[in-house]
């Protein structure tokens, strides 16, 4: 029996610093016994809750169903153990596969070689039992198998989604250094915003924060735009029920309240990019976009401001970035009374230039940057 079937335990991977936010989201989606660990959360879910997690979880980067876990000291032993697993219960020679691997302090030294050993073990089992083997597809496989080795402990899992879950399917146009979708979702979870108050992003760029906000308030699952799901092939998942749930999410085309979500940017190219992306998001056509400099923005009282101001590659120099942050701080103080601002800074030193004391400082790494999410209560 596969490990997940005997324990009902799964693993949701995420970026560093997002573990607690992910744990809370999993509980909201019906998971139980959530146990955050480094770069992920172990959790328990029945088949119905697992479907909700795969279709609606916005912070996880992967959701994995563990098949087997064992001590492993060599590639030869790994190959033998892989051959012993009943892969024919999950896979088929008529469907393609792709194996990935992550290693940490393991005797398996190379990720590509470890993945190849797993692939060879799967294919050798099919050849022995059926006389043929599944094909490998490096771009759009039907099944993704993942190996994780921590020390001498190896876990083999089936990917319940389709690889990296931050790839929602709506981002068709981008600018420089866009914020990751999962980080944007985590910011909104910290803000606990559910559409109670208007929300603006005065540095909207290609619209990621606005898109994630639309998903959050509309109830449309962030996974609805995907075309492949490993979950669908788990033997204890009702495929017809899963397909019905997926169709229900895809059919949701809510109308957002007028003016509830608004975005602006000084760069007309970014406004066009945001417009293209938001057209693919349920309710995205109701999001107002405007080309305007934050220095000229009328502001928002008694609302919520979320943003990822430009820095680094998106600014010409450190002095320009600091000057923009000073002007942004003035914007918050003078034109956003009664609002709450959640500001993500990939370069945390820029917080000194805002000129406001944050009520909270939350570590949040993104794209290799040791950033901070700052909350400002504007009286």
C-alpha positions in Angstrom: 0.0 0.0 0.0 1.4 3.5 -0.9 2.5 5.4 2.1 0.0 8.2 1.7 -2.9 5.8 1.7 -2.0 4.3 5.1 -1.3 7.6 6.7 -3.4 10.1 4.7 -0.4 12.4 5.1 0.8 14.7 2.3 3.4 17.3 1.9 3.0 20.8 0.6 6.2 22.5 -0.4 6.7 26.3 -0.3 9.3 29.0 -0.2 11.3 29.8 2.9 9.3 32.1 5.4 5.9 31.0 3.9 5.5 27.9 6.1 3.2 29.3 8.7 1.0 31.1 6.2 0.7 27.9 4.2 -0.2 25.9 7.3 -3.1 28.3 8.0 -4.3 28.2 4.5 -4.3 24.4 4.5 -6.4 24.4 7.6 -8.9 26.7 5.9 -9.1 24.2 3.0 -9.9 21.3 5.3 -6.5 19.8 6.1 -5.7 18.6 9.7 -2.7 17.8 11.8 -0.6 20.4 9.9 3.1 20.4 10.8 5.2 23.1 9.3 8.8 22.2 8.6 11.6 23.8 6.6 10.2 24.9 3.2 6.9 23.1 3.6 4.1 21.6 5.6 3.1 18.0 6.4 -0.7 17.6 6.6 -3.5 15.1 6.7 -6.4 15.2 4.2 -9.2 13.0 3.1 -9.7 12.8 -0.7 -12.3 15.7 -0.7 -10.0 18.0 1.2 -7.0 17.0 -1.0 -9.0 18.0 -4.1 -9.6 21.5 -2.5 -6.0 21.8 -1.6 -4.8 21.1 -5.2 -7.4 23.4 -6.8 -7.4 26.2 -4.3 -4.1 26.4 -2.4 -2.4 29.6 -3.4 0.8 29.5 -1.3 2.1 25.9 -1.9 4.6 25.4 -4.8 4.0 21.7 -4.9 1.6 19.2 -3.3 3.1 15.7 -3.0 1.6 12.3 -2.2 4.3 10.1 -0.6 4.5 6.6 -2.1 7.4 5.2 -0.2 10.1 6.2 2.3 13.2 4.2 3.1 16.8 4.4 4.0 19.1 4.5 0.9 22.8 4.3 0.8 23.5 3.8 -2.9 22.0 4.3 -6.4 22.0 0.5 -6.9 19.8 0.0 -3.9 17.6 2.9 -4.9 17.0 1.3 -8.3 16.0 -2.0 -6.7 13.5 -0.3 -4.3 12.0 1.7 -7.1 11.4 -1.5 -9.1 9.5 -3.0 -6.2 6.9 -0.3 -6.1 3.5 -1.0 -7.8 3.8 1.8 -10.3 1.2 0.3 -12.6 -1.4 1.4 -10.0 -0.6 5.0 -10.8 1.0 5.2 -14.2 0.5 3.7 -17.6 2.6 3.0 -20.6 0.2 5.2 -22.6 1.0 8.3 -20.4 4.3 10.1 -20.1 6.4 10.7 -17.0 9.1 13.0 -15.7 11.2 12.5 -12.6 12.8 15.3 -10.5 14.9 15.1 -7.4 16.1 17.2 -4.5 19.1 16.1 -2.4 20.3 17.4 1.0 23.4 15.9 2.6 22.7 12.7 0.8 25.0 9.9 -0.5 23.2 10.4 -3.8 25.4 13.2 -5.0 23.8 14.4 -8.2 20.1 15.3 -8.7 20.0 14.4 -12.4 21.6 11.1 -11.9 19.3 10.3 -8.9 16.2 11.2 -11.1 17.6 9.0 -13.9 18.0 6.0 -11.5 14.3 6.4 -10.5 13.2 6.7 -14.1 15.1 3.6 -15.0 13.6 1.6 -12.1 10.1 2.6 -13.2 10.7 1.7 -16.8 12.4 -1.6 -16.0 9.4 -2.6 -13.9 7.0 -1.9 -16.8 9.2 -3.7 -19.2 9.3 -6.8 -17.0 5.5 -6.7 -16.4 4.1 -5.4 -19.7 6.9 -5.6 -22.2 7.0 -1.9 -22.8 7.6 1.4 -20.8 6.2 4.9 -20.4 7.8 7.7 -22.4 9.6 10.6 -20.8 8.2 14.1 -21.6 10.4 16.9 -20.2 7.8 19.7 -21.0 4.3 18.4 -20.5 4.3 15.0 -18.8 1.1 13.4 -17.6 2.8 12.3 -14.4 5.5 14.0 -12.3 7.4 11.8 -9.8 9.6 13.4 -7.2 12.5 12.0 -5.2 13.6 13.8 -2.0 16.7 12.6 -0.2 17.5 14.0 3.3 20.6 12.4 4.6 20.1 8.7 4.0 16.3 8.9 4.0 14.6 8.8 0.6 11.0 9.6 -0.1 9.3 9.0 -3.5 6.2 10.9 -4.2 3.7 11.6 -6.9 3.0 15.3 -7.7 -0.7 16.0 -7.2 -0.7 19.0 -9.4 1.5 19.6 -12.4 4.9 20.8 -11.1 5.4 24.3 -9.8 2.0 25.5 -8.6 3.0 29.2 -8.8 2.5 28.9 -12.5 -1.2 29.7 -12.5 -1.5 30.1 -16.2 -2.6 33.8 -16.3 0.8 35.4 -16.6 1.3 35.9 -20.3 3.2 39.2 -20.0 5.7 40.3 -17.4 8.1 43.1 -16.5 11.4 43.0 -14.7 11.6 41.0 -11.5 7.9 40.3 -11.0 6.8 39.1 -7.6 6.1 35.3 -7.4 2.5 34.4 -7.3 2.8 32.4 -4.1 4.5 35.3 -2.4 1.8 37.7 -3.6 -0.8 35.2 -2.2 1.0 35.1 1.2 1.0 38.9 1.4 -2.8 38.8 1.0 -3.1 36.1 3.6 -1.2 38.3 6.1 -3.5 41.2 5.2 -6.5 38.9 5.8 -8.3 40.7 3.0 -11.4 39.1 1.7 -13.0 42.0 -0.2 -14.4 43.8 2.9 -12.7 47.1 1.9 -11.4 48.5 -1.4 -7.8 47.4 -2.3 -5.3 49.3 -4.5 -1.8 48.5 -5.8 -0.1 51.8 -6.8 2.9 49.9 -8.2 0.9 47.1 -9.9 3.5 46.2 -12.6 2.2 43.2 -14.5 -0.7 42.8 -12.0 0.3 39.7 -9.9 -1.0 41.1 -6.6 -4.3 42.2 -8.2 -4.7 38.8 -9.9 -4.2 36.9 -6.6 -6.6 39.3 -4.9 -9.2 38.5 -7.5 -8.8 34.8 -7.0 -9.1 35.3 -3.2 -12.3 37.3 -3.3 -14.0 35.5 -6.1 -13.6 32.0 -4.8 -12.2 30.8 -8.1 -9.5 28.2 -7.5 -6.0 29.3 -8.5 -5.5 25.9 -10.1 -8.5 26.2 -12.4 -6.3 27.3 -15.4 -4.1 24.2 -15.3 -4.7 21.3 -17.7 -2.9 18.4 -16.0 -3.2 17.0 -12.5 -1.4 14.0 -11.1 -4.1 13.8 -8.4 -6.5 12.7 -11.0 -4.7 9.3 -11.3 -4.5 8.4 -7.6 -6.5 5.2 -7.2 -8.5 6.5 -4.3 -9.6 9.7 -6.0 -13.0 9.7 -7.7 -12.1 11.0 -11.1 -15.6 12.1 -12.0 -15.9 14.0 -8.8 -12.6 15.7 -9.4 -13.5 16.6 -12.9 -16.8 18.1 -11.7 -15.0 20.1 -9.0 -12.5 21.4 -11.7 -15.3 22.3 -14.1 -17.1 24.2 -11.3 -14.0 26.3 -10.6 -13.5 27.0 -14.3 -17.1 28.1 -14.7 -16.9 30.7 -12.0 -16.9 34.1 -13.6 -17.8 36.5 -10.8 -18.4 40.1 -11.2 -16.3 42.1 -8.7 -17.8 45.1 -7.0 -17.1 48.3 -9.0 -13.9 49.9 -7.7 -13.1 47.1 -5.3 -9.8 46.3 -6.9 -7.7 49.0 -8.6 -4.1 49.1 -9.9 -1.9 51.8 -11.3 1.7 52.2 -12.6 3.7 54.9 -14.1 4.9 52.7 -17.0 2.3 52.3 -19.8 3.9 49.0 -20.8 3.2 47.6 -17.4 -0.5 48.7 -17.5 -0.8 46.8 -20.8 0.9 43.7 -19.4 -1.4 43.8 -16.4 -4.4 44.2 -18.6 -3.4 41.1 -20.6 -2.8 39.0 -17.5 -6.0 40.1 -15.7 -8.1 39.2 -18.7 -7.3 35.6 -18.0 -8.3 35.8 -14.3 -12.0 35.2 -13.2 -13.4 38.7 -12.5 -10.2 40.3 -13.8 -12.1 42.4 -16.4 -13.7 44.3 -13.4 -10.3 45.5 -12.1 -9.6 49.1 -12.8 -6.2 50.0 -14.2 -4.7 53.5 -14.6 -1.5 54.9 -15.7 -0.4 57.4 -13.0 2.7 58.2 -10.9 2.3 57.4 -7.2 3.3 61.1 -6.5 0.1 62.2 -8.4 -2.2 59.4 -7.1 -5.3 60.5 -5.2 -4.8 57.8 -2.6 -7.3 55.6 -0.8 -8.9 56.3 2.6 -10.3 53.5 4.8 -9.0 50.8 2.5 -6.1 48.4 1.9 -2.9 49.1 0.0 -0.8 46.2 -1.1 2.3 46.7 -3.2 5.8 45.6 -4.2 7.5 49.0 -5.0 10.3 48.9 -7.6 13.9 48.4 -6.5 17.1 47.0 -7.8 16.8 46.2 -11.5 13.6 48.2 -11.8 15.2 51.4 -10.5 18.2 53.3 -12.0 20.1 53.7 -8.8 19.9 53.3 -5.0 19.3 57.1 -4.6 16.4 57.0 -7.0 14.8 54.0 -5.1 15.3 55.9 -1.8 13.7 59.1 -3.2 10.7 57.1 -4.5 10.2 55.5 -1.1 10.3 58.9 0.6 7.6 60.1 -1.8 5.6 56.9 -1.3 5.8 57.5 2.5 4.3 60.9 2.0 1.6 59.4 -0.2 0.6 57.0 2.6 0.6 59.7 5.3 -1.3 62.4 3.4 -3.7 60.5 1.1 -4.4 57.1 2.7 -5.9 58.0 6.2 -7.7 55.1 7.9 -6.1 52.6 5.6 -3.7 49.7 6.2 -0.7 49.3 3.9 1.1 46.0 3.3 4.4 46.8 1.5 6.8 44.2 0.3 10.4 45.4 0.0 12.9 43.0 -1.6 15.6 45.4 -0.4 14.7 45.8 3.3 17.1 48.8 3.7 14.6 50.9 1.8 12.2 50.8 4.8 14.3 53.5 6.4 13.3 55.9 3.5 9.6 55.4 3.9 9.5 57.7 7.0 6.9 55.6 8.8 7.2 53.2 11.7 5.8 49.8 10.6 3.4 48.0 13.0 4.9 44.7 11.8 8.0 43.4 10.0 7.6 40.0 8.5 10.6 38.2 7.0 9.7 37.0 3.5 12.3 35.7 1.0 11.6 35.9 -2.7 13.8 35.2 -5.7 16.9 35.0 -3.5 16.2 38.3 -1.8 15.9 38.5 2.0 12.9 40.8 1.8 10.5 42.1 4.4 6.7 42.6 4.4 5.9 45.7 6.3 2.5 46.7 7.7 1.7 50.4 8.2 -1.4 51.4 10.1 -2.4 54.9 8.7 -4.3 57.1 11.2 
